[in-house]
Amino acid sequence: MTSPTGPLAGLLVADFSRVLAGPYSTMLLADLGAEVVKVEGPAGDDTRHWSPPVRDGISTYYLGVNRNKRSVALDLEDDGDRAAAQELARRADVLVENFKPGGLARFGLDYETVAATNPGVVYASISGFGAQEGGSHLPGYDLIVQAISGLMSLTGSPDGEPYRAGISVFDVVAGLHATIGVLSALNARHETGAGQHVEVSLMASALSGMVNQSSAAVAGEVVPFRMGNSHPSLFPYEPLECADGELIITAGNNGQFRKLVEVLGVPELADDPRFARNEDRTANRDELRPLLVERLRTRSKQEWFEAIFAVGVPCGPINTVDAGVAFAEQVGLDPVVRPGGIPSIRNPITFSATPPSYRLPPPGLDEHGAEVRAWLEAPGD
């Protein structure tokens, strides 16, 4: 096994997860220097077969969340492979899994069994609805959680159908929460020497991740509703029509609104009592919107983007994803890395002393099987 560099160098992560939430979490850990061994069944991670699109015959879904890992294919029904998996769990600093709650117990890979021989293990479980009675038997897919949590009731036109988000947003949020949980438990281990069980569910992540909307329901006792691209508590904070299309404009405070109307050539709107404060603008958005659009229609969206951005008011075009990547390049974020020649999106965290690294391309199924098995068969601590 290699010795990666980075803030998590020296940590061994046994990755028993598949699809998105778990693999995203373990990729972030791997970028930061952890040695991640991806354990796959004989058929491989489901996302290997989720296509199109593909690159060189490999699903780009799989490629997006599996760099910097080593793959070993283990059939947990096989005695020898199961023993290898148990040995990997015994040596691991971190184990991440997203089996149905309790699903690894019959293989001797549940938290209690692993912790009995590896008391320092940080064992992270990701599920759809938690391991408690009532939730443990429910299958958890992101789309189901988007529906049940209420997110879809917020997404789409006010008079149209509910829509899912364009990505599996709660898988990603749950993956981030799992990473936070793992790092927090590792920090606690520095003090106590003991690991612990970290549990994350897509449903809990959804309710937390809906922030102001879930707060409106539980603290404000109101039921949020679909508003299209409008914001329930801010205006302007939506696409507005220019001469050749729409531009997103977000004036988040009174100062930004004053700058906006000044650059639009209608400075008097900042002192109009209907629009002077954010709560006034929000309440009177149907009166204010046409006044802003009347000015915006006099110039192109690119011209307004440059003029409005120049005075410090956030705004932006509605790009396609490729144009978004190109804009990140333009502003110097250098978003694309190429481990093994496979393009992927850079880890979003920047460190002054211990940067992420991109050592390995996403592995082929069992690509490192012989190496991992030989390492597990050798005497270990």
Secondary structure, DSSP 8 states (H G I E B T S, - for coil): -----STTTT-EEEEE--SSHHHHHHHHHHHTT-EEEEEE-TT--GGGG--SSEETTEEHHHHTT-TTEEEEE--TTSHHHHHHHHHHHHH-SEEEE-SSTTTTGGGT-SHHHHHHH-TT-EEEEEESS-SSTTTTTS---HHHHHHHHSHHHHSS-TTS-----SS-HHHHHHHHHHHHHHHHHHHHHHHHS--EEEEEEHHHHHHHHTHHHHHHHHTS-------TT--SS-SSEEEEEETTEEEEEE--SHHHHHHHHHHHT-GGGGG-TTTSSHHHHHHTHHHHHHHHHHHHTTS-HHHHHHHHHHTT--EEE---HHHHHHHHHHTT---EE-GGG--EE--S---SSS----------TTTTHHHHHHHHHS---
